[in-house]
Amino acid sequence: MSFALSTYLNSNFDYVFFSSVVVVDKTIHEAILKDVTAKDYSVIGITLSCSEETLRERHKKRGDANECSFFWLHLKPYEGDYVINTDNKSVEQIVNEMKAIIDKKENE
């Protein structure tokens, strides 16, 4: 994960979005960032969350035959992350909320 992040960060993209459920664990989060070789970047953590009912509906809509697990849903977000509740929101609305967070952080 660190290698992939480093590669993208060193490729002069304006933004790199890294999505993972395991990064909510402090030890893993710190280990990944510690091994990133890129310089001059900032991290903005955003946790997307929803209700169990919404997760069940999304799981069913996806046609997934596996049992729906709520394990990740009930983990405490990584300290300092912004949390966006995605219930009853379109992808566009969620992206707009993420963009607003990014814009706010850039202007601080």
N, C-alpha and C positions, 0 to 999 in steps of 0.2 A: 504494500500500500504506500509506503514511504517513497519507494522508487517511482511508482506511477505518479504520485503527487509532484515529486521533484521534477520529473520529465515535463509535465504540463506547466508547472510554475516557471521552469526555465525556458519555456517556448514562447514567452512574451504574450500570453493571452491576457486580456483585461481581467477576466474572471475565470476561476476554476471552481466548479461545484463538485464536491466529493460527497457521495451519499452512501451511508453505511449504518446498519443498526448496531454494530459492535463498538462503534466509537463512543457510545454513551458510557462505556466503562472507563474510568479515569486512568487506569494503568495502560490500557490499550491506546487511549487518546494521546497520552503523553509519550508513549513509545513511538507512535507513528510520527508525531511532530518532531520528536528529538532527532529522528533519522532523515528528515527532509533536508536536502542539500541546498535548496533554493534560498535566496536572500531577498530581503525587502518585500515581504508579503504580509498581509494581515489575515487573521482568522476570524470569521464571524460564524458562530455556531447557531444553527436554527434547527429546532426539533419540531417535526410535524406530528400532530396528535389528533385523535378522534375518539369517539365513544365506542364501546363494544358493539353497539347496534350498527353503527356506521361501518365498522370493520367487518362485521358479519355480512352486511349487504354488499360491500365491495368484494369480499371473498367469494360470495355466491355469484355475483355478476361476472366475475372473472372465470367462472366455471371450474374452479379449483375443487377437486374431489377430496382433498386432504382435510383433516379436522382443523378448524380455525383456532389458532392459539392467540391468547391475549398476553403472553409473557412480556413481550417488548413494550406493549401498550401501557403496562403498569409500572415500568421502571421509571425512576426519577430522572428527569432530563439532566444532561451534563451541566454542571454548575456554570452559570454565565450564559448559557444558551438562551436565545429568544425562542418562545414557544408559540406556535401557530396552531390553533384548533381548526381542523379542516372540515368539521361537520357542516353539511349543507352549503359547501362552497365549491365553486367551479375551479378548475385548474388555473384559469386566468386570474381569478380572485386571489388564490394562494400565491401565485407568482407575483402579483402586484404587491401583496403584503411583504413578500421576501424582498422585492426591489425597494420598497419603502425603508425597510430595515437597513439594507446595504447603502442606500443613498444617505440615510441619517448618519450611519457610521463614517462614511466618507467625508461628511461635512463637519464632523466633530473636531 
